[in-house]
Amino acid sequence: MSTLFPNPGEAIVAYCDGGSRGNPGPAGFGVYIQDSTGIVLAELSQYLGKRTNNYAEYSALLAALEFAIAKGHTRLRVVSDSELMVKQIKGQYRVNSPELRPLFEEAKRRIPLLDHFQIQHVLRDKNRHADRLANLAMDRGMGRAAAASPAPEPTAPSPPKAVMLRGLVKNGVVHVLGGELPDGTFVKLIPE
């Protein structure tokens, strides 16, 4: 299992979030999945009953893994605002919670079924779509579905324009000269 994508154009990206109102309390998760060009493939959300926020975060990860495997996607990049879950999956933190242990083990069982897997932590504002879906799930479970705003219709963005930018790599970080790329942009590096 590799954490790098030799051909990132084939990877799907799953933005995952879970939440709990009360911790434990009414919990739900949301997963917003796009292909490498930004086309929305799925919006998943589910109410989980009375659970912790960490349980909901792992449930979102498992839903993303299940989607990728069931739909035949072999390359998956997971984006989550749960630092705990990301670091546990990466082996940087131990899983001490008896509630989380089975979910962690199931995720670790599913990950090797993919050719390539990557997980990264982002701040909450970079995970808005998944957060919206998780809140919709909690609202549905608490009987508040009518008050929730409807999800926007998935649309295919116009194809990205190929732009040639110059830059350099220093200490493993790509530095773009005279410009900036939005987070999550895949780049093709060609040595000069």
C-alpha positions as CSV (number, residue, x, y, z in Angstrom):
1,M,0.0,0.0,0.0
2,S,1.4,3.4,-1.0
3,T,0.4,6.8,0.2
4,L,1.4,8.5,-3.1
5,F,-0.4,8.4,-6.3
6,P,1.7,7.7,-9.4
7,N,-1.3,8.8,-11.5
8,P,-3.3,11.2,-9.3
9,G,-5.8,11.8,-12.1
10,E,-7.4,8.5,-11.3
11,A,-7.9,9.2,-7.6
12,I,-11.3,10.0,-6.1
13,V,-11.4,12.4,-3.2
14,A,-13.8,11.7,-0.2
15,Y,-14.4,14.6,2.2
16,C,-15.5,13.0,5.5
17,D,-17.1,14.4,8.6
18,G,-18.9,13.2,11.6
19,G,-20.6,15.0,14.4
20,S,-22.5,14.4,17.6
21,R,-24.7,16.8,19.5
22,G,-23.9,16.1,23.1
23,N,-21.0,13.8,22.6
24,P,-22.4,11.2,23.1
25,G,-25.6,12.4,21.6
26,P,-27.5,12.3,18.3
27,A,-24.8,11.6,15.8
28,G,-24.4,11.5,12.0
29,F,-21.8,11.5,9.3
30,G,-21.4,13.0,5.8
31,V,-19.2,12.1,2.9
32,Y,-18.8,14.2,-0.2
33,I,-17.1,12.4,-3.0
34,Q,-15.6,13.9,-6.1
35,D,-13.5,12.5,-9.0
36,S,-10.2,14.0,-9.9
37,T,-11.8,16.7,-12.1
38,G,-14.2,17.8,-9.3
39,I,-17.3,16.1,-10.6
40,V,-19.5,15.0,-7.7
41,L,-19.8,11.3,-7.6
42,A,-21.8,10.9,-4.3
43,E,-23.2,12.6,-1.3
44,L,-23.6,10.2,1.6
45,S,-25.1,10.9,5.0
46,Q,-26.5,8.7,7.7
47,Y,-27.9,9.2,11.2
48,L,-26.2,6.9,13.7
49,G,-28.3,7.3,16.9
50,K,-26.6,8.2,20.2
51,R,-22.9,8.1,19.5
52,T,-19.7,10.1,20.0
53,N,-18.3,12.4,17.4
54,N,-15.3,10.1,17.0
55,Y,-17.6,7.2,16.3
56,A,-19.3,9.3,13.6
57,E,-15.9,10.3,12.1
58,Y,-14.9,6.7,11.7
59,S,-18.4,5.8,10.3
60,A,-17.8,8.4,7.6
61,L,-14.4,6.9,6.7
62,L,-15.9,3.4,6.5
63,A,-18.6,4.8,4.2
64,A,-16.0,6.3,1.9
65,L,-14.0,3.1,1.8
66,E,-17.2,1.1,1.1
67,F,-18.2,3.4,-1.7
68,A,-14.7,3.3,-3.4
69,I,-14.5,-0.5,-3.1
70,A,-18.1,-1.2,-4.2
71,K,-17.8,1.2,-7.2
72,G,-14.4,-0.2,-8.3
73,H,-12.3,2.9,-7.5
74,T,-8.8,1.7,-6.6
75,R,-7.3,5.1,-5.6
76,L,-8.8,7.0,-2.8
77,R,-7.8,10.2,-1.0
78,V,-9.7,10.9,2.2
79,V,-9.9,14.4,3.6
80,S,-11.0,14.8,7.2
81,D,-11.1,17.4,9.9
82,S,-10.7,14.7,12.6
83,E,-7.0,14.9,13.6
84,L,-7.5,12.0,16.0
85,M,-8.8,9.6,13.3
86,V,-6.3,10.7,10.7
87,K,-3.4,10.2,13.1
88,Q,-4.8,6.8,14.3
89,I,-5.1,5.6,10.7
90,K,-1.6,6.7,10.0
91,G,-0.3,4.9,13.1
92,Q,0.8,8.1,14.9
93,Y,-1.8,7.6,17.7
94,R,-2.9,4.4,19.4
95,V,-6.6,3.5,19.5
96,N,-7.5,3.2,23.2
97,S,-11.2,3.5,22.9
98,P,-13.1,0.1,23.0
99,E,-15.9,1.9,21.0
100,L,-13.5,2.9,18.2
101,R,-11.3,-0.2,18.1
102,P,-13.7,-2.3,15.9
103,L,-14.2,0.6,13.5
104,F,-10.4,1.2,13.3
105,E,-9.8,-2.5,12.6
106,E,-12.5,-2.5,9.9
107,A,-10.9,0.5,8.2
108,K,-7.5,-1.1,8.3
109,R,-9.0,-4.3,6.8
110,R,-10.6,-2.3,3.9
111,I,-7.7,0.0,3.1
112,P,-5.4,-2.8,1.6
113,L,-8.3,-3.6,-0.9
114,L,-7.3,-0.4,-2.7
115,D,-4.3,0.1,-4.8
116,H,-3.5,3.5,-3.3
117,F,-4.9,5.2,-0.2
118,Q,-4.0,8.6,1.3
119,I,-5.6,10.4,4.3
120,Q,-5.0,13.9,5.3
121,H,-6.2,16.3,8.0
122,V,-7.6,19.7,7.1
123,L,-9.2,22.4,9.1
124,R,-13.0,22.4,9.4
125,D,-13.5,25.2,6.8
126,K,-11.9,23.0,4.1
127,N,-14.5,20.3,4.8
128,R,-17.8,22.3,4.5
129,H,-19.7,20.0,2.2
130,A,-19.1,16.9,4.4
131,D,-20.0,19.0,7.5
132,R,-23.3,20.1,5.8
133,L,-24.1,16.4,5.1
134,A,-23.3,15.3,8.6
135,N,-25.6,18.1,10.0
136,L,-28.4,17.1,7.7
137,A,-28.1,13.5,8.9
138,M,-28.3,14.6,12.6
139,D,-31.2,16.9,11.7
140,R,-33.1,14.0,10.0
141,G,-32.5,11.8,13.0
142,M,-33.7,14.4,15.4
143,G,-36.9,15.1,13.3
144,R,-35.6,18.4,12.0
145,A,-35.4,17.5,8.3
146,A,-37.9,20.1,7.3
147,A,-35.9,22.9,8.8
148,A,-32.7,21.8,7.0
149,S,-31.8,23.5,3.8
150,P,-31.8,21.2,0.8
151,A,-28.6,20.0,-0.6
152,P,-27.5,21.8,-3.8
153,E,-27.9,19.8,-7.0
154,P,-24.6,18.1,-7.9
155,T,-23.2,19.7,-11.0
156,A,-20.3,19.0,-13.2
157,P,-17.8,21.9,-13.2
158,S,-16.4,23.0,-16.5
159,P,-13.2,21.2,-17.3
160,P,-10.2,22.8,-15.8
161,K,-8.1,24.8,-18.2
162,A,-4.5,23.6,-18.5
163,V,-2.2,26.3,-17.3
164,M,1.6,26.2,-17.5
165,L,3.1,27.5,-14.3
166,R,6.8,27.6,-13.3
167,G,8.1,26.7,-9.9
168,L,10.6,24.8,-7.9
169,V,10.6,22.0,-5.3
170,K,12.4,22.8,-2.1
171,N,12.4,20.3,0.8
172,G,9.7,18.3,-0.8
173,V,7.3,21.3,-1.2
174,V,6.3,22.7,-4.5
175,H,6.7,26.5,-4.7
176,V,4.9,28.2,-7.6
177,L,6.5,31.3,-9.0
178,G,4.3,34.2,-9.7
179,G,1.0,32.6,-8.6
180,E,-0.9,30.4,-6.2
181,L,-2.9,27.2,-6.6
182,P,-6.0,26.5,-4.6
183,D,-5.8,23.7,-2.0
184,G,-6.5,20.2,-3.5
185,T,-5.2,21.1,-6.9
186,F,-3.4,18.2,-8.6
187,V,-0.2,19.2,-10.5
188,K,2.0,17.5,-13.0
189,L,5.7,18.2,-12.4
190,I,8.0,18.2,-15.4
191,P,11.7,18.7,-14.6
192,E,13.4,21.3,-16.8
